[in-house]
Structure formats: structure tokens, C-alpha cells
Amino acid sequence: FRHLLGYRLGTVVNLLALVWAGQVVDKLLRPHVSHAYARAACVLLVLSAEHLLFEVNNYMVDLLALPLMLEATLSILHAGEWKNERRNLARVAFLLGASAALKLTHVVMIVPLVFVCAWRALAARPFEVRRLAKTTLAAAVAFFAPLVPFMLYIYAETGSPVFPGYNDIFQSPLYPPRSGWDGRWGGLGPWEIAGWPLLMSFEPGRLSELGVYSGRISAGFVAAVVGGLMFWKRARFRTLCVVFVTAALLWSLTMGYVRYALYLEVLAGVLLVRLAALLAESFARDSPRLRAALVVPFVLILVAQSALACLYVLRTEGSQRPTFFTDPAGYARESKYLFRDRSLRALLAARERELFDGVEVWVVSGEKTAGLMPLLNRRAPFVNVRTPEYFITEAAREKYERALARFEGRRMYSFALPSDFGAALFELRFRGLQATRAERVELPFYSPTNRVPVYFFEVARLDAATRAREPTRTRTAGELPPDAYRAEVSLADAPATLKPGEPLTLFFRARNAGDAPWPSLGDERGGRRFLLRARWLDARGGPTGAAGADSPHTPYDLAPGESVPLPLTLRAPHAPGDYLLEAGMLHEGVASFEDRG
């Protein structure tokens, strides 16, 4: 969709997925809500959950699997109407397999649906082993068909078909033997995990990065438990309740991260509407007032949740851009690039394109940059130094070393956001690499005006002696020995002339020429760290009123003989004339190196 419509309109596929999901929800509600307009309002309420709306404008696949799983659920609920069991079961299996292929975490939602199908197949009378075997084989082929290509590829690369998940079972030598999930999300401890479908509404900070939750799954869980017991004889409603409760508990056990539970978000809304309709039908058949009294609380719950979602989405965009409602002028300006934003490379200047064409190997060292690299040069292979889990086992470290040996002689490059440059340097140093020549580049992110500044730098291997020393980050209590305050500061390239007030970023290289390491963490309050300070002097070396600048702190302890690039962002003096830029190392709160001789 991005290649067809462009970057701005490519996510319309998410909206289409929601429309498809809405059509399935309409069918799920049709037996209980006969009035078309009332049912349409219910569909809108079911789909107006914050985590569904946040995904619409993101390039993530979560929403794409939603209608597939809902279609499979609808088909299973109406299994009694199947005319050809084998064909329909294969269709359901394919829908579920495609959902798992889009995101493997959907398997926990798929498991209860598979159990329902298996139960019905085994309970069918007369019981025929041959028929069951053929049906099972057809369903298995249909389920694994979307999954097998990638599973074979990832198995050939890593030794596990689901790398890096469940490695205590599949035991890829490239990853620790564990099935752990990101510890930031979900319940903590067995009791909290068991109660997470209810507790989650009180811990929105452990549900997702958004930190807000309206409680849709929690309300659905209560409705499934209570309603399932009340209306156990209603087969389809009972099946829906069992599927929801089982999937919610499995999700809590494995992840507890709400973006992977969008199916539960929709199913919870469906359950609330169906339970309200069943209560009205069973207890208030001849009393409109009682019917309204039973239905209104459920409607209010859905309206309140949808209102919270819509209000939040009006001012918060899931991909961290301004919303149309907060910046309509910005959207109007950007609209002229519709259908003209299919390629980021097409917006690069000739010099920038030549720069990125020279990359022969990408090194992923910075945060939020891996996705940009193939947009700039898709031919270059990748080496990732950012993910620590990929360096725990000996086999993984050997694979990394083999990759570096294979790329020997090729030009390796990386880039990082300015705020992440220090962390990127540390990751490189930790993996036996270093940044050499660096410069500031602005990437036109699908727009000539929306430019993302990055530090683009060449990467080289450190010598064997330096690689043998792991980088450290230590504190210092105060002043270092006199011989520690020796530095060599160099500048590879700088313009000879600047316009008055022109901003620029210069990359100095600071080398520890002393006899002791420079600690990178400073004191307990974050002071007394090492950085580069620059000031403008007049042509005779006298002081001026022009503002100087400080570099970021050194990213790790710099041992004697080691060097590191330090960027300085500053402005040229506003008054025209001849100036000198003087730069030297500084130990914050102690002294400049110049003061120590």
C-alpha cells in the first residue's frame, strides 16, 4: 500500500481492515440487534477503543490480522450451518494461519478457537476416523501454508522456526534458553498474571507505552464469566465466552501487552452488546422500562470507553506526530505531497544519495534507525550491535565475528539520532567497533520540509588490544592526577567561511593522551564529567561576546590512548569578521585541561 499510494496514504489499509472487521462485528450482532441503525451504532462503539484507533495510522501489522481472526470466529460459531465441513474448516485454518503469519503472538488467541474446532470434530456422530484424518490434514496444510515460508527461512538462519521466542523449547544456539517476555508489560508474579484481565485496568502503565486504558477487556472478561454462567445453554454465546476467557488468560500468561490483544478488545465489545441483548430478551420481554434498565448500563460502559478513546485520539497520535485537530495547517501544507511520497530516496539531494550509495554494510547502533536504513540503501547487508540478547551465547558471538570477517574491506556505516549518539558509540565500542569520520545529515522524511537530523558516521574495527578491553562506565569523586589532564583534540574538516549566525555541527575527535582513564559518569549528581568546550575568539585571540558551545559528555570511560568523536553544535558569530574557534577538553566543576597545562 505504501508503494502504491505513498507514505501518507499507505496506512489506509488499516482503515480498510477496520471496515472489514466492522462488517464481521455486524454479523456477530445481527441475531441480537435487529434494528439496522441501532446495530450500526453498536458496531461503531465496539470498534471505538483507544488501542484500535491508535493503530490506524501506523505501519504495523496488528490491525491486518483482526478481520481474519473475526471471520474465523464467526465461521466457527456457525459451524452447525456448514455444508462442507472439510472445506470450511480448511478456510478457518487458513484465516488463523495467516493471522499467526502476520504476528506470531496471535497464537494465544488462536489456541481456544482450535480447541473448539477439535472438540466439535471429535464430538461429531457417527465418529469416522478416516473422515477426521482427512479433515485434520486439510486444516493443518491450510494453517501452516502462510507460516511455513518464513519459518523455514528463520530456521535456516537461526536453528529455530520461531526465533527468538520459546528458545527453551527450540534451543537455537544464537539465543539464551528462555521463553521470557518483555518484563515491562503484564502482570508480575503468578497471582497477578492470573488476575491480569481484571487488574490491567488499574495498571495502564504496564499495558502499553500509551499509559491509558478504558478497561474494555476487563469489562468483557466480567461479561464473559457472568454471562457465560447465566446463559450456558445458549451454545453460540457460551462458545464466545469460553473462547474469550481462555484467550484472555493465555494472553495474560504469555504477554499482557495490550497491542497484541486487539482481537480481545473487539470481542469484549461484542460480548457486552450480546449480553445486554440476552438480558433484555430473557427478563424484560414485555416491559420496555425494564428492558431499558437492563440495557442502558452496558450502553453507558461502551459510550464512556469510546468517548475516552476518541478524546485521547483527538490530541494524541499513536506514531507521535501532531493530530489533524492540533495542527490542521501542518496537514494542509503536507497534503501537496499526497501520491508523491512513495520513495524517501527520491527526495535526497544528489550529494546525500551519493553518500548513502557508498554504504556497503549497515551497522545498526542507534535507536529507531534500523527501519530507515533500507529506505536509504537496501542493497547493503546489516550487522546489529544494538541488541544485547544477540551476544549472550558463544555461538551468537562467533556468528557476529564471522560476519565482520566476511565484511572485511567493505565500507561500514551507521547513523544515530543526535540524542542517541552517545549510546550508539557505547554499543559500537562494546562490540569492538568505533565511529571514525562523522557528519550531520538531514533526512527528508517523505517531505522536503520534514527533515530528521542524524549523525552519519563511518565504522571501523578497533585494534585487537583495544577490543580486548571491555568499555566501562565509572564514577569519579573529584580531581584526577595531574598527568590525567592531557588530551589531543583534532578536527578533520570544517568550513573556512560561514554566514553570520549560521548554525553548524562540527565533529571533533578527543584522544586521552594522559596516564589515567577519564570516568564517564562523574559524581553521584551527574556532575564532574568530561566534555569538549568551544568558544569564539577574535582574529588576535581575544575574547568575544559570541556564544560558545559544549559537546555531549564522553559516552564511556576513555582509557589512555583511546579516542572518541564528540559533536559540537553552535552558531557562527552574528557580527561579520574573522574569528578563531578554540576547543578543548573540560572536567566539569574541576578545571579545563588548559588550566592544568
N, C-alpha and C positions, 0 to 999 in steps of 0.2 A: 504493500500500500504506500509506503514511503517513496519507493522508486516510481510508482505510478502517479501519485498525486503530489508528492513533495513532502518535506518535513512537517510543515504546519498542518496539513490536511491528512497525513498518513494515519493518524490515530483515529480517524473516523471509523476504522474497522472495529474499535472498541465500542463505539456508539451502535454500530450495526449488531454487534454481539449482544448488547443490552436489549436492543429491539427484538432480536430473536429470543432472548431469554424472557422478555415480556410476553411474547406470543405463547411460550410454553406455560408461563405462570397463569395466563388467561385460561388455558385448557385445564390446568390443575384446579382452578377456582370455579370453573363453569358448572360443575354439578351442584355447587352450594350457593353460588351467587348468580341468579338467573338474569337479573336486570343488567343490560349491556353497559350502561353508563356507570352504575354502581361498581360493576366488576372492573371497568377501566380505571376508576379511581383507586380501587384496591390494588391493581397492578402497579400503578404509579407509587403508591405508598410502600408496597413491598420492595420496589427497586430503588427507592429514595433512601438508601442507607449510606452513611458517610464513606465507608471504605469501598463501596461500589462506585460512588461518584468520583472519588479521588483518583480512581484508576483510568477514567475515561481519556484523559489527556496525556497518558504515559505510554512509553514504548516498552511495556511489559506484557507478558502473555497471560496474566491471571484471568482477565475477563474472557479471553478467547475460549477457554475450556468450559466456562459457565453454561452456555446453552447446550453444549454437548452432554454434560452431566445431567442437566434438567430434562433433556429429551430422553435420555436413558431411564431416568427415574419415572417419567410419565409412561413410558412404554412398559416398564416393569409393573407399575400399578394397574395397568390394563392388560396384564398378561392373559387373563381369562378370555379376552376377545381375540387372541392370536389365532389366525387360521393356519399359519405355517410356523410351528414352534422353532424349528431349526433356523429358518431364515431370520425370524425376528430376534432370536437370541444372538445370532451372529451380528445382527445390526447393533444390538445393545452392547455387545462385547467390543465392537469396533469403535463406538462412541466413547466408551470408557477407556479403551486403549489409546485413542487419540488424546483424551484428556490427560492421561498419565504421560504421554509422549511430550505434551506441551509443558507439563510441570510434574515431576515425579512425586511431589508432595501430595498430589491429589489421590494417591493410592489409598490413604487412610479414609477418604470419603467413598472410594470405590469398593472397599472390602465389604461393608454391610450390604451393598447392592448385589455383589457377587454371591454372598451368603443367601440372600432372598431368592435369587435365581436357582442356586443349587438346591435349596430346600424344596422349591416348587417342582424341580425336575425329579428329585428323589421321591416326593410325595405323590407324583402322578400315578394313576392307576388305569390300566394294568401296567405294572413295572416291567420294562423291557430293557435288558442290559445292552443289547445291540443298538437300540434307538438312542439310549442315553450316551453310549460311547461315541456315536457319530455326532450327536448334538454337542457334546463336550469338545470333541476335536474341532468342529467348525467354529465354536465360540473361542477356543484357545487360539486358533490361527488368526481369527479376526481381531482378537485383543492384542496379540503380540506383533501383528503386521506393522502398525505405526511405530512400535517401540524398537523392534529388532535392529534396524539400520544403525541407529545411534548407539545402542547397547553393544553391538559388535565392534563399532569404532572405538568406543571408550574402553572396552575390554582389551582390545589390541594395544591401546596406548598405556593402560594402567594396570591391567590384570584384574579389574573389577567391572562388571556391567553397570553398576550404579555408583561409580566413584564420585565423590568420596564418602557417600552415605553407607551406613551399616558395615563399616570395614571390619568390625569384629566377626562378621559372618563371612564376607567375601575375601578379606585379608589381602588387599593389594599391598605390595611391599613399599609403595610410594606414600603411604599414609598411616598414621597411628591406628592400632587395632581398637577402634571405639565407634560407637553409634551416637555419639554426643550431638546435641543441637546447640545453637547459639544460646548461651546462658543468660543473655539479656531478656529473653522472651519467655512467657509462660509461667506456670506455677513452680514453686520451689518446694521440693520435698513431696513424698507420696500423697499425703493428705491434701495438700494444696492442689496438686495435679488432679486428683480425683474430683475435687470440687471446683476446678477452674472454670467450667461453663457458667457457674454462678458467680464465683469470686472475681472473674475477669472484669466485670462492670465496675468494680471498686478499685481496680489496678490498671487504669488505661495506659499508664506509662510502661507497662510490661506487655502490652498487646501489640504495639507498633511504634514507629517513630513519630506518629502524629500526636500521640498523647491525649486523645479524646475518644470517647466511645459512648454511644447512646444506649447500649445494652440490648441490642436486637437478639443476639444469640442466647443471652441469659433468659430473656422473656420467652423465646422459642423453646428453650430447654424445659422450663416450668410447664409450658403449654403441652409439650410432648409427653412429659411424665404424667401430669394430672389428666390431660385429655385422653391419653392412651389407656389409662386405667378406667376412666369413665365410659369410654366408647370402644371397649376392647372388641366388641362383636362387629364393629364396622371395619371390615377387612382392609380396605384401602387406607383408611385413616390410621389404623393400627400399624400397618406396614410403614407408613410415612413416619410415624412416631418412633418406631423401633430403629429405622434407618437413621433418623436424626440423632437420637440419644447415643446410639453406638458410634456413629461418625464423630459426634462431639467429644465423646470420651477418648476415642483413639487419637483424635487431633490434640486433645489436651495432653495425652501421654507422650506423643511424639514431638510436638512443636509448641502449640499455644500461641502462635503468631497469626494475627487476625487476617493478614493479607492472603494467607493460604486457606482461609475458611470462608471465602465469598459464597461458595455453594451453601454453607450453613446459614449465612446471612439471609439469602433468598428463601431457603426452606423454612427458616424461622418465621418470616413474614407470612408465608403460605399457611403454616400451621396455626398462627394466630387468627387468620381470617377463617380458616376451615373450622377451628374450634368454636369461634363465635357463632358461626352459622349453625353448627350442630347443636349448640346450647339453645339457640333461638328456636330451632326446629323441634327439639325434644321437650323443652319446658315451657314454651310460650306460643304454641301453635295457634291458639285462639285469643291471645292477649297482646295487642300491639304495644301496650305500655311496658309489659314485662319483657317482650322481645327487645324493645329499645334499651331497657335497663341492662339486659344481658350483653347486648352488642356494643353499646357505647363505650364501656371501659376498654375493650380491645381496640376500637377505633381511635380512642384518645391516646393509647400507648403508641400506635403506629404513627398517628399525626405528630405527636411530640417528638418521636425519634426522627421522623422525616424532616420536621422543622429544624431540629438541631443540625441535622446533616446539611440541609440546604443553607442555613445561616452560616455554617462554618465554611462551606464550599464557596460561598459568595466572596469571602475575604481571604481564603487560603487555597492556594493551588497546589495540588499534590506534587508537581515537579518543581516547586519553589519559585515559579515565575509569578508576576503580578496577575491577578484575575482581570477579566474584561471590566468588571464592575469597579475595580480600584484604579485601573489605568486604561480607560476607553481610548484616549488619544494615542497611547502607545500601540494598541491593537489596530487603530486606523492607519497609523504610519506603516506598520508591518504588513498590512493587508496587500500592499502592492507587490509583495514577493510571493503571493499565492501562486502555485503552479510553476514558480521559477526557483524553487529551493530544493531541487532533487539531489544536488551534489554540493558538499562542502568544499571540495577541491576546486570546483568551478569558480568559487568566489575568491580563491587565493590569488595574490599578485604573482607575477612571473618569478620574482626572486624567492617568494615563500614556497612556490611549487617546486622550484629547483632545490630548495633546501630540504624539503621532505622527500623528494625523489632520491636524494643522496643517502637515505636511510637504508641500510642493508639488513639490520637487525634492530627490532624494537626491544627495549628493556623497560618493563613495567616497574617503576619505582615510586610513582606519585599516586595520590588518592584521586579517584574519579577521572582518570586519564586513559585507562585501557580501552574504553569504548570509542575514544576519539582517534586512537592510533590507526585503526584500519580505514577510517574515513579519510585519512591524510595519505597513507601509503599502505595498501592492502597486500602488496607482494612480499613485504618484509616479515619474516617469522618473529615469534615472540619469545622472550625469556622473562619470567616473572620472579622478581626478588621481593615482592611486597607481602606475600602470604606466608607467615612463619610456619603454618602447619605443613607446608610442602617441603620443609627442610628438616623435619624431625627424624625421619628414618635414614639409615645409611644408604639404602637403595635410591631414595629420592635425591640425596646429596650427590651420589655418583651420577645419576641421570643429569643433574644440573651441570656437573663438571664436564660430562661428555658433550653436552650442548655447547658449553663455552669453547671446548676444544674444537668442535665441529665448525664453530663460527670464527675461529682464529683467522685474523687477517681481514675480516669484514668490518665495515664501519657500523658501530653500535651507537644508538642514540636513545635518549629518553627525554621526557619533559614532565614538569610538575607545575601545579598552581603555585603562585608566589607564597601563599600561606602554608603550603605543604613542602616547600623546598628543603627545609632543614630535615624533616622526616625522611624525605626521599634520599638525601645524602647519607643519612644514617643507614638506611636499608641497603644502599649500594655498598657502603663500607663494610657492613656486616656480611655481605656475600662476596667479598674480595674484589669489589669494583670501585671505581671512583669517577666523579664527574671531572671532565677536563674543560675544554673550551665551551663557554656558555653565552647565551644571549637571550634577550627578551623578545618574544614574538606574540603578536596579537592574532588570534584565530577568529575569522569572521564566521560566527556560528549560524550558518544558514541566513545570514543577513550582513550586509556591509556595515551596518550601524551597531549591531550587537556583537561586539568584539570581546573575546575572552583572552586576557593576558596569561601567558605561560612562560616559564623559563625552559628553554630548549637547550640541551647540552649533549656533548659527545661523552661516551662512556668508554673507559679503558680498564683493563685488568691491572690490579696492583702487583708490585713485585712480590716474590714468594715470601720474603721476610716480613713484609707488612701484612700480607694475607694471614700469616701465622698468628698475628696478634688480633684478638677479637676487640672490637671497639667497646669502650666503656663510657659510662656517664656517672661522674662522681661529683661530690660537693667539695667546696673549699671553705675553710674557716676564716681566712684572711689573706694577708700578703704572702706571695711566693718568694723563694730565694732570689737574690739579685740576678743570678745567671739565667733565671727562667724568662726574664723580660727581654727576649731577643726575638725579633721577627723579620722575615723577608716578605715584603708586600710588593706584588707586581701587578701590572695591568697589561693584558695582551693587546687590547685595542680600545681606542677612544677617539671620538671626532675631534678635529682640531678647532672647529668653529661651531658655535651654537647660536640660535636666536635668543634674544633676551627673554628670560623667563621660561625657556623651553625645558620640559621635563625629560629626564633620561635615566636609564638604569645602566650602571657600569658593573662588570663582574671582576672584582679584584681576586687575587689568589694570595692567601695568607699562609706562610710556612713557619712552623715552630722551629726557630734556629737556636733555641735555648737548650738547657740541660734538664728540664723537668716538664711534665705534661701540663697542659692548660685545662683545668677542670671545666666541664661544660654546664654543670647545674648550679654553680655558685653556692650561696649560703641558703639557709632554710627559708628565707623570704624571697628567693629568686634573684637576689642581687649578687654583685661581685662576679659577674660572668664576663666572658671575653667577646669583644666585638670590634668592628672596624669603624672609626670615626673620621669623617672628612670635613674640611672647611675650605671656603674660598679665600684666597689671598690676592692682593693686587699684584701688578707686574713686578714690583720690587720686593714682594714677600711680606708686605704689611697686612694687617687685619682689615676686613671689610665688614659691612653690615649685612652681606648676603647670607642667607640661611644655609647651614651645613646639613649633614645627614648622618645617621647611624645605620650600620648594617644589622641584619639579624645576628643573634648570638651564634657562636660556634655550635654545630649540631651534636658533637660528641667530643670526648676528651681528645685533644690533639697532642699526640706523642711527639717527642723531639724528632725532627726530620720529616714529619707528616705535614701535608698542606691541604687546604680546603678552599673552594670558591665561596666568596661572600659577596652578595649583590648589594649595591648601594643605589637607592632611588632618590634623586634630588633634582633641583631646578637650577638652571643657569641664573646668574645674577640678572636683575631686571635692567640695570644700567649698562649700556654698551661699553665695551672696553676690553683690555687684555687682562686675563686673570690666570692664576695658578690654582689648581685643586690639590690640596695636600691631604693625604690619607695615612693613617697609622693605627696600630692596634691599641686597644684600651682595656684595662682591667677595671670594670665598673666599681666606683666607690673606693678605689685604691689609688691608681695613677695611670697615666698614659705611658706607653713603652718609651716614648721620647723622654719623659721625665726621669726614667730610670736609666737613661744613657743609651 
